[in-house]
Amino acid sequence: MNYPDKNRVARLLYRTTALFLLAQTAFGQNRPGEIYQRNWLAPDSLYKAAPEFQPIPGMYQPAENAVQLLRGYDAPVTVLIFFGNWCSDSKRELPRFFAALDLANNKNFSAKLFGLDRTKKDSTGFAEAFKIEKVPTFIFLRGKRDFAANGQVLNEQTKDELGRITETPTASLEQDWLNILKHDSAWAQKMEVEQRVALLGLSIAILSTTH
């Protein structure tokens, strides 16, 4: 009797398992035995449940020029963050966001965390209302927000979006954040004037040292 080669069987099982896991990821299916942090979470609760999300001092250094401008933003903004504790991009970007938030030390910014499993759906339809397809998604909304889980109130709160960072920043998290805030035209004009004044002051200082 001929028996199948054990190595061939092992390779076949490996490939089948790998394809199964890839299919689960592609179609947004949850994995058996995986634990998900769902719905609203305070940062401290997230750090306790998943310590890898806690910023480590010195691990990430946000650009000082961007942080300096974030310190000067003078209107309330709520940053709504959809994330997955299973997601490598979330594990990378959330600590970077909180590092920049701590350095900016601006009380006008408040962060709200909403955890999703691999389906990126929740029982209240909250993620669907904000059209979440990838995590992490950082949504920057004008004003302080107390979110409702359903109805017209939630629909109204999806308005006044300044912009969002999805999955991976274009430049860096703090620079993309700053670029989004520039959609607030009044603040952008104010910053432009302040930068021109600063450059004028620098030019005068340089000229005075050359005479």
Secondary structure, DSSP 8 states (H G I E B T S, - for coil): -----HHHHHHHHHHHHHHHHHHHHHTT---TT-----EEE-HHHHHHH-GGGS--TTT----HHHHHHHHT--S-EEEEEEE-TT-HHHHHHHHHHHHHHHHH--TTEEEEEEE--TT---TTSHHHHTT--SSSEEEEEES-----SSHHHHHHHT-SEEEEEESS-SS-HHHHHHHHHTTSHHHHHHHHHHHHHHHHHHHHHHHHH--
